[in-house]
Amino acid sequence: MANVTARLGGRTVVAAMAAILAVGAAGPAKAGGFSTPDFGTRRCGMMAVMGKPDDLTAIFANPAGLTLQKGTNVYLTAQATFVDLGFKFYDSKGKLRGTIKDNAELKPDQSWGVLPFLAIGSDFGTKKLRGGLAIYAPNFFGAVLPKNEPTRYHLVSGFFAAVHMTGALAYEITEKFSLGAGISAVYLRQQGVQYMNDQITANPDLRWDDSEAVRAGDRKMDLMGAGWTWNWNVGLLFRPIKTLGLGFSFISGADVTLKGPLKITNSLGATQKLQQTTNFTLPFTLRAGINWEFIKDVEIGVDMFYWHYQTLQEQVMKAGVIEMRTPKNYNNAWNISAGMMYRPIPELDLMVGYQHDATPIPTSTLSLDNITRSHNGISMGARWRALKWLQVGLTYQRTWYELMNIQDSVLSPPVNGKGHGSMHHVALDLAFKVL
């Protein structure tokens, strides 16, 4: 057993690290690469919030919008995301191949996202000053792929979470102009499991060979990494007239080092445990939007978001004296969305919206755990002020990926192939007026 364990070192460790790096550090993201900009009924239903951020998700979207709140309020929203994905790989002869048994499309066994947001805000009994505290996760995703299909050499299971704890203050400088700012502690955690096999590294077509001669060379790799960082945001809200709002915000970027164990287990059960560190980058974000009530009880809005993902050009993992660098070559990402709100009675808001999101991930470095492509989406939602102290919101979104056709993958094994995908998003929120 000692000799077997010794053979897990050297080239095997390097190959294992390279494979884990190829998997990347995020789950199936929805928008903007690693995060979603969609919290709250106005954003999820109307797809436009920046010009009138009138609930406590303003702490995240545009903290200046806290000045639209009165009294002390508690806000809770949660969004569930369900992914429908089908994919086939190209083999070395250019043939599309799926499952080993019947060449069906490769699909995740599970693929999910849960996006919670909990906040409290208050005017402190003043006319101008507002404050808020929130805990939320703009990325909380996971996926499980079949254990015995070709995807096992890319990903078996993956999980990524970025949890923010934010405090924000806002001040209404004049009736037309408000300014807000916040600071956040951010906790990131990633976990991933996949298999590595030297024969498959040399000949990726062996992914479809489940014979003992091939599988005996499998090594299972379990990775966990976690770390803390912080960032900040500023926002402003300008209302030149009562029916028109213009909003802007900036969220700073941050670097964080994720630390944790890397365990490698061969087919005989021998294991090697290492401590690894992986660099991770959160890009800075720019947001702007407009909201206009052009006739009584009818509003239209447009939002534009930009993520500076160009900073993520490579990912670095270190374990002891070994250092591995994997290209990411990310582009910048952007999102444009528009929507309408109609208020048929004072207690009810009805919303529809549309968005287009451009991914930062080039096809050459796209991985199965973050295979989202540029996509379009439609949404609908409603807010009901059921009681003086209670508001209820419900939204539904449907988004479609652009057709995937990858032929320039630099990963090992390559992710060249064709696929399609879509997502369903359902969100519910509750707003309580405490004082």
Secondary structure as UniProt FT lines:
FT   HELIX           2..6
FT   TURN            7..8
FT   HELIX           11..23
FT   TURN            32..34
FT   HELIX           42..46
FT   TURN            50..51
FT   TURN            56..57
FT   HELIX           58..61
FT   HELIX           63..68
FT   STRAND          72..90
FT   TURN            92..93
FT   STRAND          96..97
FT   TURN            100..102
FT   STRAND          110..122
FT   TURN            124..125
FT   STRAND          129..144
FT   TURN            147..148
FT   HELIX           150..153
FT   STRAND          157..172
FT   STRAND          177..196
FT   HELIX           198..202
FT   HELIX           204..208
FT   HELIX           212..215
FT   TURN            216..217
FT   STRAND          219..241
FT   TURN            242..243
FT   STRAND          244..251
FT   STRAND          254..266
FT   TURN            267..268
FT   STRAND          271..282
FT   STRAND          285..295
FT   TURN            296..297
FT   STRAND          298..307
FT   HELIX           309..311
FT   STRAND          314..319
FT   TURN            320..321
FT   STRAND          322..327
FT   STRAND          333..345
FT   TURN            346..347
FT   STRAND          348..358
FT   HELIX           363..365
FT   HELIX           368..370
FT   STRAND          375..387
FT   TURN            388..389
FT   STRAND          390..401
FT   STRAND          404..406
FT   STRAND          417..433
//
